Amino acid sequence: MKVLSKSSVSFSSMRYRKFDRAGNVINCNYTNFNRADIDWKKFAEFLGNRYKDAQRVQIHSFGCSDGSDVYTLIINLINNLGEQAKKFFPIFASDFAPEMIEMAKSRKILLHSRDIEFLKEQSAYGFFEEDKTEAPQIMSGIEFYPHKVKEGLFSKVNFSIKDIIKSSRIENFSNKVVMFRNGWTFNSLKKQNEIANNLYTKSNDKTLVVIGQSDLFKSAASDYLQGRGLNQIFLPAQRPIILQNPLVSLTLR
Ligand SMILES: C[S@@+](CC[C@H](N)C(=O)[O-])C[C@H]1O[C@@H](n2cnc3c(N)ncnc32)[C@H](O)[C@@H]1O
C-alpha cells in the first residue's frame, strides 16, 4: 500500500488517500478541526457529567488521522471542564496508517484557514506555532499552513500505530470512551462486525462508543453496534452518533 495522491481539498486539513490497483479508494485520512458531525462543547460537557465520579478516564481515539479530532476534544474539555479535564489526559490516539502517526508524533499539522479560525475562537491558537521553515502547501488551490503543536497540547495525547481490529481483540474498554469516527467504511463488513462484537464484549455500563456521521451513512457500524445491544444517545442539535452499553438507563432525549 502506498499514498498515491493528495486529492482535492474542501475544508479538510488532511486528505491523503490510498487506492488499490483498480483505482478504488481503500483508505482516506480526511479530517479537520471542529468536525461538524458532533457538537464538541456538548460532548465535552456530557463526558464531564457522565464520568463526574471517576478519578481517571481513558479515552481511546482509533483512526485519529493527523490528530485534529483529538486536539479538538482536548481544547473543548479544557475550555468547558477546567481542572476536571485533567482526568481525561493523556488521550490514547492511534491510527493504522503509519505515515499519519509519524506526522502526528513529529508534532506537524497542516492548518487550513478554517482550522485557524476555530482555534482563535476557542482561544487555543496559542497551542500552535506556524512553521515558517516550511512553505505553505497548496492543494487544489487552497493553502495549508504547516504548524507545530506545542508541548502544552501535545503532552495531552499519546500517539501510536494500532489497528482497531487487533486492539479490540485484546484490550478491555470497561469504564472507557472509545472513539472510532468516520473510519468504519474502510473496513470490510466482516471486519466491521468483528469490531462491533469485540467492542461490545469488552465493554461495561460505563463504556461509551463514539462513531461519526460518515459511519452512520456509509457503513454498517450503527446497525452492528445496536444489533449487539448498544443504545444510541442523542445530544441536542446533534446526530445520533454516540452509543452506550444498554445497562445504563441514561438518556438525553
Ligand atoms: C476519514 S479518517 C477520520 C479521521 C477522524 N477520526 C475524523 O473523524 O475526522 C479515517 C481514519 O481511520 C483510519 N482507519 C481506518 N480503518 C482503521 C482501522 N481498522 N484501524 C485503525 N485506523 C483505521 C484511517 O487510516 C483514517 O486515518
The ligand as a Gaussian input file, in Angstrom:
#p B3LYP/6-31G(d) Opt

LIG

0 1
 C      -11.673000       9.566000       7.361000
 S      -10.451000       9.466000       8.595000
 C      -11.294000      10.151000      10.010000
 C      -10.349000      10.777000      10.997000
 C      -11.014000      11.306000      12.268000
 N      -11.399000      10.226000      13.154000
 C      -12.204000      12.147000      11.935000
 O      -13.347000      11.721000      12.171000
 O      -12.024000      13.254000      11.406000
 C      -10.487000       7.721000       8.972000
 C       -9.215000       7.246000       9.643000
 O       -9.437000       5.920000      10.146000
 C       -8.260000       5.168000       9.913000
 N       -8.645000       3.739000       9.940000
 C       -9.459000       3.075000       9.073000
 N       -9.567000       1.786000       9.441000
 C       -8.825000       1.626000      10.569000
 C       -8.548000       0.520000      11.404000
 N       -9.032000      -0.705000      11.151000
 N       -7.753000       0.722000      12.483000
 C       -7.233000       1.948000      12.725000
 N       -7.425000       3.031000      11.952000
 C       -8.233000       2.867000      10.888000
 C       -7.725000       5.697000       8.582000
 O       -6.347000       5.448000       8.408000
 C       -8.050000       7.190000       8.685000
 O       -6.973000       7.934000       9.184000

